[in-house]
Amino acid sequence: MTAGPLLIAALSGRMLAASARRAGFQPLVVDCFGDEDTIEHAVALRTLPSAFTRGFDADELITALQEMVGQSQPDRASPLPLVLGTGFECEPQVIAALSQHFRLCACDATVVTRCKDPRALFPILGELGIVHPETRLEPPVDAAGTWLSKRIGGSGGTHIFRYEPGRKHHPHRYYQRELTGELISATSLIGDDGQAFAFTRSWLSPSHACPFRFGGITGHIELDEDLEARIVDVCVSLTPRLGLKGLVSFDFVIVDGEAHLLEVNPRPGASLDILEDATGTLFTAHVNSFLGGEAIGHLSRNWRPRPQAAAYAYADAGDLVIPQMDWPEWVSDRPPAGRTIPASFPVVTVHASADDPDTAEQVCRVRAREIIDMLYRTTGNIGNPSHDN
């Protein structure tokens, strides 16, 4: 596909918009936040703040997207491509509605349901003999060992907590035996011309209320050859059964050298932030995979990344009012001055690149602490600590 205008919809559209810009596209974005750098990357932007708490409403989202197209592309006859990010995992019906109006550069509603509904995914894992934690739809009766309660279609880790016997069961949750190990993800690009992989390592930033809160992610890690081969085999066997296409990720926990599959994310995830290169090669390949262009061929010729890491910085010392800031260049998802970030919520994303992944991660962890210290020190509005560390 020739780079041109396209649509992006996500809870936060900054990552996709930045990648699209690097690739030469002109992104028209709908998201919940309207951060400063999202505005910089987007040709046009609409914000739907309520979607962050209640999810996207299909009619509202379609209207916002169509209004942007009408204003920026008034003579457009054919529908624009639409790239989807976070926010649709638990709402496949919204994806189905969007597909009636736009050229969807995203896995369709059926694929998303197959990946994110445990009633669909885990029987497939059992049929294929794929190792995964014991998973139940009803609360564990014996409660032997530690079990996790997870929201169906949840993302980011804030929806996960340890199950307490006797706690009321909610129909949109499922239960998984907790495993402790290294968190490894296989990011895969799937096109008509093949499938490629890159591997990332993530870490948690636990709080009292959210013990499995996402902390950060490191790219371009090297795995033991045998472990890597087994992970790739799992992903390759699942890809046709789930109907996956484009950029997706497979999340594993490694326990005693064994890879246990936790979930499949049928969309570009946080790994795009650290695996993308300066020319947006991954974004172009993702779009190509849905529009009939080269995906793997484009990747193999053009992808020139370097070791990177990214981390969320959280308002763990209390509510934070964003001051007027001259942000460091390694900060993204920059909220405008005057916005109040509730205690324990993410404030910004910080980035680091280095000659090796471990150094990039170390620098990134330091920067996450530095920017939060700087913000609280600048404003002096520490408030009531959240006690979440």
Buried (B, 14 or more C-beta within 10 A) or exposed (E): BEBEBBBBBBBBBBBBBBBBBBBEBBBBBBBBBBBBBBBEBBBBBBBBEEBBEEBBBBEBBBBBBBBBBEEBBEEEEEBBBBBBBBBBBBBBEBBBBBBEBBBBBBBBBBBBBBBBBBEEBBEBBEEEEBEBBBBBEEBBEEEEEEBBBBBBBBBBBBBBBEBEEEEEEEEEBBBBBBBEBBBBBBBBBBBEBEBBBBBBBBBBBBBEEBBBBBBBBBBBBEBEEEBBEBBBEBBEBBBEEBBBBBBBBBBBBBBEEEBBBBBBBBBBBBBBBBBBBEBBBBBBBBBBBBEEBBBBBBBBEBBEBBBBBBBBBBBBBBBBBBBEBEBBEBBBBBBEEEBEBEBBBBBBBBBBBBEEBBBBBBBBBEBBEBBBEBBBEEBEBEBEEBEBE
